[in-house]
Amino acid sequence: MLYYLNNWRNRDHATIYGGAAMFDLWADGHEDKRAREMSPGDTCLVLSRSGRNDATIGCYSFTRAFRGPDDPITKRGVWVLEGALVRRETMPKLAAATHPEYARFFDKRGHVCQWSVLRDA
């Protein structure tokens, strides 16, 4: 399965949670469902901001999800996703928006979508 993970806010998950953390999801609602259905070996594309006009996409092989500490501000539970980096690519945001593998992260005007996680078949 392929997952698109939107980290446009540039949270440094490895620093926050340690280990091979690549992303985090809320442990309720839609995000909880996605975290629970992920299986080792699934592909995760993680979009991050790189400078003012560039995007970095990391491709990870998902290894596991575990419950991290509750968010101190919202008191909501968190799933921490870990994975092995397969490759990382930086390109202009506009090029990423039209790239066949990365276009799902963007709307038709080239703006980054607001969702956190999408699953693709």
C-alpha positions as CSV (number, residue, x, y, z in Angstrom):
1,M,0.0,0.0,0.0
2,L,1.1,3.6,-0.7
3,Y,0.6,6.4,1.8
4,Y,1.1,10.1,1.3
5,L,2.1,11.9,4.5
6,N,2.0,15.7,4.5
7,N,4.8,17.2,6.7
8,W,4.7,20.7,5.2
9,R,5.0,22.1,8.7
10,N,8.5,20.5,8.8
11,R,8.2,18.7,12.2
12,D,11.4,16.9,12.9
13,H,9.9,13.6,14.0
14,A,13.3,11.9,14.6
15,T,14.3,14.6,17.1
16,I,10.9,14.7,18.8
17,Y,10.4,10.9,19.2
18,G,13.9,9.5,18.5
19,G,14.8,6.3,16.5
20,A,13.6,6.1,12.9
21,A,10.5,8.3,13.4
22,M,9.3,9.8,10.1
23,F,5.8,11.1,10.9
24,D,3.1,11.2,13.5
25,L,-0.7,10.9,13.4
26,W,-3.4,11.6,15.9
27,A,-4.6,8.5,17.7
28,D,-8.3,9.2,17.0
29,G,-10.6,9.5,14.0
30,H,-9.4,9.1,10.4
31,E,-5.7,9.3,11.3
32,D,-6.0,6.5,13.9
33,K,-7.6,4.3,11.3
34,R,-4.8,4.9,8.9
35,A,-2.1,4.2,11.5
36,R,-3.7,0.9,12.5
37,E,-4.0,-0.4,8.9
38,M,-0.4,0.3,7.9
39,S,1.8,-2.8,7.5
40,P,5.5,-3.3,7.5
41,G,6.9,-2.8,4.0
42,D,4.2,-0.2,3.0
43,T,5.6,2.7,1.0
44,C,5.3,6.2,2.6
45,L,6.0,9.4,0.7
46,V,6.6,12.2,3.1
47,L,6.4,15.8,1.8
48,S,8.3,18.5,3.6
49,R,9.1,22.2,2.9
50,S,12.7,22.9,1.8
51,G,13.5,26.6,1.7
52,R,11.0,29.1,0.4
53,N,10.1,27.5,-3.0
54,D,11.3,23.9,-2.8
55,A,9.8,20.6,-1.6
56,T,11.6,17.5,-0.3
57,I,9.9,14.1,-0.7
58,G,11.3,11.3,1.4
59,C,10.3,7.7,0.4
60,Y,10.2,5.4,3.3
61,S,9.6,1.7,3.8
62,F,7.2,1.6,6.8
63,T,8.5,-0.6,9.7
64,R,6.1,0.1,12.6
65,A,3.7,2.4,14.4
66,F,3.7,2.8,18.2
67,R,1.8,5.0,20.6
68,G,3.9,8.0,21.6
69,P,3.3,10.4,24.5
70,D,0.1,12.4,24.4
71,D,0.4,15.9,22.9
72,P,1.1,18.2,25.8
73,I,-1.1,21.0,24.4
74,T,-4.1,19.1,23.1
75,K,-3.9,16.1,25.4
76,R,-4.6,13.9,22.3
77,G,-2.9,10.6,21.8
78,V,-0.3,10.2,19.0
79,W,0.8,7.4,16.8
80,V,4.5,7.6,15.8
81,L,5.4,6.1,12.5
82,E,8.8,4.7,11.9
83,G,10.4,3.7,8.6
84,A,13.7,3.1,6.7
85,L,14.6,5.9,4.2
86,V,14.8,4.5,0.7
87,R,15.4,7.8,-1.2
88,R,15.0,11.5,-0.8
89,E,14.5,14.1,-3.5
90,T,14.4,17.9,-3.4
91,M,12.8,19.9,-6.3
92,P,11.0,23.1,-6.9
93,K,7.5,23.0,-5.4
94,L,6.0,23.7,-8.8
95,A,7.9,20.8,-10.3
96,A,6.7,18.5,-7.5
97,A,3.1,19.7,-8.1
98,T,3.2,18.3,-11.6
99,H,5.3,15.3,-10.9
100,P,3.4,12.0,-11.6
101,E,4.4,10.5,-8.3
102,Y,4.0,13.6,-6.1
103,A,1.1,15.5,-7.6
104,R,-1.4,14.1,-5.0
105,F,0.2,16.4,-2.4
106,F,-1.0,19.5,-4.3
107,D,-4.3,21.0,-5.6
108,K,-4.8,22.1,-9.2
109,R,-3.2,25.5,-8.5
110,G,0.0,24.0,-7.1
111,H,-0.8,24.7,-3.4
112,V,-0.1,22.0,-0.8
113,C,-3.2,20.2,0.3
114,Q,-4.2,20.5,4.0
115,W,-4.7,16.8,4.8
116,S,-2.2,14.8,6.9
117,V,-2.5,11.3,5.4
118,L,-3.9,9.8,2.2
119,R,-3.9,6.1,1.2
120,D,-3.5,5.0,-2.4
121,A,-4.0,1.5,-3.7
